[in-house]
Amino acid sequence: QAQLVVSGGGVVQSGGTLRLSCVASGFTISSYAMSWYRQAPGRERKLVAGISSLGGSMNYADAVKGRFTFSRDDANNTVYLQMNSLKPEDTAVYYCNARLSLTRSYWGQGTQVTVSS
């Protein structure tokens, strides 16, 4: 059974750092496009960062470029989101996504990130 387990959220002050982890089981992430999304209260879920399958191109939302770094550890079937210089506007629930096709996609449970000013 495919599963994504997300960890690493929390409360930090503005300018702080957090590292999110997403551990996959039941499938191999190297064959999937892996992404991080976030959803702030009352707003739609948006892409934060992602990479296409087999180590292809990396994509970041403009709002996080230069501050967030996406990485993938195929050996441990895990992806990470290193978040530096956090801002209050980064406050959201963060989700991990694995997508093989339009009809096969998995979501991890969300993790709350709260950045205080």
Backbone as CSV, one residue per row, in Angstrom:
resi,resn,N_x,N_y,N_z,CA_x,CA_y,CA_z,C_x,C_y,C_z
1,GLN,0.849,-1.190,0.000,0.000,0.000,0.000,0.887,1.244,0.000
2,ALA,0.640,2.135,-0.955,1.456,3.336,-1.065,1.133,4.305,0.060
3,GLN,2.182,4.905,0.608,1.994,5.832,1.715,3.108,6.865,1.721
4,LEU,2.764,8.089,2.091,3.737,9.157,2.292,3.553,9.668,3.717
5,VAL,4.627,9.687,4.475,4.572,10.168,5.859,5.429,11.415,5.972
6,VAL,4.784,12.493,6.366,5.433,13.800,6.425,5.747,14.162,7.875
7,SER,6.901,14.753,8.072,7.267,15.219,9.407,8.115,16.478,9.296
8,GLY,8.285,17.157,10.412,9.193,18.286,10.454,8.563,19.648,10.613
9,GLY,7.253,19.729,10.620,6.630,21.031,10.805,6.802,21.533,12.220
10,GLY,6.352,22.765,12.461,6.451,23.326,13.789,6.245,24.822,13.776
11,VAL,6.599,25.431,14.896,6.469,26.878,15.054,7.860,27.483,15.150
12,VAL,8.125,28.469,14.332,9.420,29.150,14.346,9.199,30.646,14.233
13,GLN,10.206,31.390,14.611,10.138,32.838,14.460,10.548,33.226,13.046
14,SER,10.139,34.396,12.644,10.527,34.917,11.340,12.046,34.903,11.213
15,GLY,12.523,34.407,10.068,13.956,34.272,9.844,14.500,32.910,10.206
16,GLY,13.682,32.083,10.823,14.111,30.764,11.255,14.125,29.743,10.135
17,THR,14.471,28.505,10.510,14.555,27.425,9.533,13.779,26.212,10.013
18,LEU,13.310,25.440,9.061,12.703,24.149,9.303,13.060,23.230,8.149
19,ARG,13.060,21.943,8.422,13.289,20.949,7.380,12.167,19.930,7.432
20,LEU,11.445,19.837,6.349,10.375,18.857,6.237,10.901,17.593,5.564
21,SER,10.388,16.463,6.015,10.727,15.174,5.414,9.461,14.471,4.957
22,CYS,9.589,13.708,3.898,8.468,12.934,3.369,9.016,11.562,2.997
23,VAL,8.650,10.566,3.786,9.128,9.206,3.561,8.061,8.404,2.834
24,ALA,8.457,7.823,1.721,7.526,7.033,0.917,7.689,5.550,1.199
25,SER,6.591,4.834,1.153,6.625,3.378,1.255,5.595,2.803,0.296
26,GLY,5.857,1.584,-0.155,4.931,0.934,-1.073,5.169,1.265,-2.536
27,PHE,6.093,2.144,-2.828,6.459,2.478,-4.195,7.825,3.149,-4.173
28,THR,8.421,3.295,-5.347,9.759,3.870,-5.466,9.662,5.281,-6.021
29,ILE,10.147,6.247,-5.247,9.947,7.636,-5.636,10.693,8.020,-6.907
30,SER,11.731,7.281,-7.256,12.529,7.670,-8.422,11.706,7.637,-9.705
31,SER,10.624,6.891,-9.703,9.777,6.803,-10.894,8.660,7.843,-10.899
32,TYR,8.581,8.615,-9.826,7.486,9.562,-9.645,7.989,11.001,-9.682
33,ALA,7.133,11.890,-10.120,7.360,13.313,-9.918,7.008,13.607,-8.463
34,MET,7.929,14.228,-7.743,7.732,14.496,-6.321,7.628,15.994,-6.092
35,SER,6.697,16.389,-5.253,6.458,17.815,-5.042,6.060,18.103,-3.604
36,TRP,6.261,19.346,-3.231,5.728,19.889,-1.984,4.702,20.961,-2.343
37,TYR,3.577,20.927,-1.657,2.534,21.923,-1.795,2.272,22.537,-0.413
38,ARG,1.604,23.667,-0.421,1.167,24.238,0.841,-0.204,24.871,0.680
39,GLN,-0.910,24.929,1.791,-2.244,25.521,1.796,-2.422,26.362,3.045
40,ALA,-2.577,27.656,2.822,-2.833,28.578,3.925,-4.337,28.610,4.208
41,PRO,-4.733,29.006,5.400,-6.156,29.036,5.754,-6.964,29.871,4.758
42,GLY,-8.029,29.288,4.257,-8.912,29.999,3.347,-8.389,30.156,1.937
43,ARG,-7.277,29.495,1.648,-6.687,29.653,0.326,-6.516,28.289,-0.337
44,GLU,-6.284,28.290,-1.643,-6.127,27.039,-2.369,-4.735,26.460,-2.154
45,ARG,-4.623,25.167,-2.348,-3.334,24.504,-2.245,-2.466,24.898,-3.438
46,LYS,-1.205,25.240,-3.156,-0.315,25.700,-4.216,1.007,24.947,-4.197
47,LEU,1.589,24.796,-5.362,2.886,24.155,-5.496,3.971,25.025,-4.883
48,VAL,4.821,24.411,-4.084,5.977,25.091,-3.498,7.238,24.734,-4.268
49,ALA,7.465,23.448,-4.453,8.661,22.984,-5.154,8.421,21.574,-5.633
50,GLY,9.069,21.213,-6.725,8.896,19.869,-7.227,9.971,19.490,-8.214
51,ILE,10.074,18.186,-8.444,11.030,17.661,-9.393,10.348,16.572,-10.206
52,SER,10.648,16.554,-11.494,10.063,15.519,-12.333,10.722,14.181,-12.038
53,SER,10.165,13.124,-12.546,10.686,11.793,-12.272,12.086,11.624,-12.863
54,LEU,12.819,10.695,-12.306,14.157,10.348,-12.795,15.105,11.535,-12.772
55,GLY,14.966,12.400,-11.760,15.909,13.488,-11.574,15.868,14.562,-12.620
56,GLY,14.713,14.823,-13.150,14.595,15.851,-14.169,14.613,17.240,-13.591
57,SER,13.921,18.144,-14.239,13.987,19.551,-13.874,13.326,19.832,-12.527
58,MET,13.895,20.817,-11.803,13.374,21.273,-10.517,12.584,22.552,-10.750
59,ASN,11.512,22.692,-9.962,10.664,23.859,-10.108,10.336,24.419,-8.735
60,TYR,10.465,25.748,-8.575,10.140,26.416,-7.321,9.127,27.526,-7.564
61,ALA,8.245,27.714,-6.612,7.365,28.876,-6.657,8.204,30.133,-6.456
62,ASP,7.831,31.208,-7.124,8.593,32.453,-7.010,8.721,32.908,-5.558
63,ALA,7.700,32.655,-4.770,7.686,33.139,-3.386,8.744,32.489,-2.509
64,VAL,9.269,31.343,-2.940,10.232,30.620,-2.095,11.611,30.490,-2.727
65,LYS,11.776,30.945,-3.952,13.069,30.828,-4.624,14.162,31.514,-3.818
66,GLY,15.275,30.832,-3.671,16.399,31.374,-2.923,16.323,31.126,-1.426
67,ARG,15.168,30.656,-0.948,15.019,30.394,0.482,14.747,28.918,0.767
68,PHE,14.031,28.254,-0.099,13.689,26.839,0.086,14.517,25.990,-0.871
69,THR,14.872,24.814,-0.398,15.609,23.874,-1.234,14.950,22.502,-1.162
70,PHE,14.616,21.988,-2.312,14.040,20.646,-2.430,15.164,19.660,-2.700
71,SER,15.115,18.527,-2.030,16.097,17.479,-2.324,15.423,16.121,-2.249
72,ARG,16.055,15.176,-2.929,15.484,13.832,-2.998,16.568,12.807,-2.722
73,ASP,16.287,11.863,-1.848,17.200,10.789,-1.486,16.562,9.481,-1.934
74,ASP,16.914,9.055,-3.139,16.286,7.850,-3.679,16.643,6.611,-2.865
75,ALA,17.831,6.581,-2.313,18.258,5.414,-1.540,17.358,5.189,-0.324
76,ASN,16.875,6.288,0.245,16.009,6.191,1.422,14.550,6.486,1.095
77,ASN,14.255,6.607,-0.198,12.876,6.836,-0.638,12.243,8.028,0.074
78,THR,13.019,9.099,0.164,12.608,10.263,0.957,12.874,11.548,0.188
79,VAL,11.985,12.510,0.339,12.246,13.849,-0.168,12.217,14.813,1.001
80,TYR,12.908,15.928,0.826,13.032,16.919,1.874,12.698,18.301,1.332
81,LEU,12.326,19.177,2.229,12.173,20.582,1.902,12.878,21.379,3.003
82,GLN,14.028,21.921,2.667,14.764,22.769,3.589,14.241,24.186,3.433
83,MET,13.753,24.754,4.509,13.142,26.077,4.464,13.948,27.034,5.333
84,ASN,14.583,27.986,4.693,15.388,28.994,5.386,14.731,30.358,5.276
85,SER,15.158,31.267,6.129,14.652,32.641,6.109,13.134,32.668,6.052
86,LEU,12.516,31.903,6.917,11.065,31.787,6.901,10.386,33.111,7.230
87,LYS,9.249,33.313,6.582,8.472,34.530,6.752,7.071,34.169,7.256
88,PRO,6.397,35.096,7.904,5.026,34.799,8.357,4.111,34.324,7.229
89,GLU,4.336,34.818,6.030,3.504,34.399,4.895,3.776,32.979,4.448
90,ASP,4.782,32.342,5.002,5.027,30.924,4.722,4.156,30.023,5.600
91,THR,3.447,30.608,6.527,2.574,29.838,7.407,1.500,29.119,6.597
92,ALA,1.440,27.807,6.749,0.509,26.986,5.973,0.635,25.536,6.425
93,VAL,-0.269,24.719,5.918,-0.102,23.275,6.033,0.646,22.816,4.783
94,TYR,1.711,22.073,4.995,2.545,21.615,3.890,2.269,20.144,3.610
95,TYR,2.166,19.821,2.320,1.852,18.464,1.883,2.904,17.963,0.912
96,CYS,3.137,16.683,0.966,4.013,15.999,0.022,3.141,15.274,-1.006
97,ASN,3.575,15.294,-2.259,2.824,14.634,-3.323,3.748,13.811,-4.203
98,ALA,3.291,12.638,-4.582,3.990,11.790,-5.540,3.047,11.518,-6.704
99,ARG,3.486,11.809,-7.921,2.608,11.654,-9.077,3.281,10.820,-10.147
100,LEU,2.613,9.736,-10.529,3.121,8.902,-11.614,2.440,9.263,-12.922
101,SER,1.167,9.566,-12.832,0.388,9.912,-14.014,-0.786,10.766,-13.567
102,LEU,-1.629,11.142,-14.526,-2.793,11.952,-14.180,-3.756,11.203,-13.262
103,THR,-3.709,9.875,-13.322,-4.655,9.083,-12.539,-3.997,8.378,-11.360
104,ARG,-2.694,8.515,-11.197,-2.028,7.879,-10.060,-1.193,8.917,-9.330
105,SER,-1.698,9.311,-8.190,-1.041,10.342,-7.398,-1.321,10.078,-5.930
106,TYR,-0.316,10.295,-5.090,-0.469,10.057,-3.656,-0.153,11.338,-2.893
107,TRP,-0.859,11.508,-1.803,-0.631,12.658,-0.926,-0.249,12.171,0.476
108,GLY,0.696,12.866,1.063,0.986,12.628,2.452,0.047,13.443,3.324
109,GLN,0.045,13.141,4.618,-0.753,13.963,5.523,-0.059,15.318,5.658
110,GLY,-0.751,16.327,5.910,-0.161,17.650,6.021,0.588,17.832,7.330
111,THR,1.507,18.786,7.299,2.202,19.174,8.512,2.130,20.701,8.633
112,GLN,1.803,21.168,9.818,1.604,22.596,10.017,2.948,23.300,10.199
113,VAL,3.126,24.360,9.446,4.274,25.245,9.625,3.726,26.618,9.997
114,THR,4.156,27.114,11.142,3.705,28.422,11.612,4.923,29.302,11.863
115,VAL,4.935,30.458,11.215,6.040,31.387,11.354,5.510,32.645,12.034
116,SER,6.041,32.920,13.208,5.592,34.093,13.965,6.469,35.295,13.639
117,SER,5.863,36.468,13.676,6.608,37.695,13.341,7.267,38.296,14.583
